[in-house]
Amino acid sequence: MRVLLVEDDDTLRESATAYLRATGFAVDPAATGKMARELAAVSPYDAVILDIRLPDDDGFALCTVFRARVPAPRILMATARDGVDDRIAGLDLGADDYLVKPYALGELVARVRALLRRPDHAAPTRLQVSDLILDPATREARRGAREITLTTKEFAVLEVLMRASGRVLTREFIGEHAWDDNFDPMSNVIDVYIARLRRKVDGPHDEPLLSTVRGAGYRLAPPRE
């Protein structure tokens, strides 16, 4: 499950990100509203943990933006404000739950899991580019009738590329979204995984989906007609 964590407190953002990842979530941290909007434009999320008080944006306004997306993510508002009026305002705008800071990380994870267990929560969207299909829910990949066996990290890299189909993604962007905070942008690890994906995704096929844009990065897109 993919989670967007919008929190301007550096210490809390880093600790919550690490804890969520350790419990099995794929997490994108954002320190500002601008960063959150940019991430949401690229990747759909199953849940958003949203701080109301941000340095450059209004958490209530962001809530309405996320709620308007299709499919809409679950929204957990987290803030130091504990007034009833703020809680009512957030819930009226579409937040699914409310968490007052400071909070225990265990409670944060429990609340996110509870939101995602709700029966009307949509399953993660199956991704498709041409005849390549990736299912985040079952962790299965196939191209046409051929099943593709992927490692956890190969799956993560391919998911990033497919969610941004048609766009050129830099090595840094792929690393930040498919790795944790230990990603080294100076290493060639992205190139290694792209080479593996070329063999697995494009190798047996006449029409490649993965391409290198010299000096810019990588792109996954349908073959040109």
RAMOQUI-V721281 format. One line per field, one symbol per residue. burial: I if it has 24 or more other C-alpha atoms within 12 Angstrom, else O. A space follows every 10 residues. Layout:
BEGIN
burial->???
END
This chain:
BEGIN
burial->IIIIIIIIIO OIIIOIIIII IOOOIIIIII IIIOIIIOII OIIIIIIIII IIIIOOIOII IIIIIIIOOO OIIIIIIIIO OOOOOIIOII IOIIIIIIII OOOOIOOIIO IIIOIIOOOO IOIIIOIIII OIIIIIOOII IIIOOOOIOI OOIIIIIIII IIIIIIIIII IIIIIIIIII OOOOOOOOOI IOIIOIIIOI IIOOOOOIII IOOOOOOIII IOOOO
END
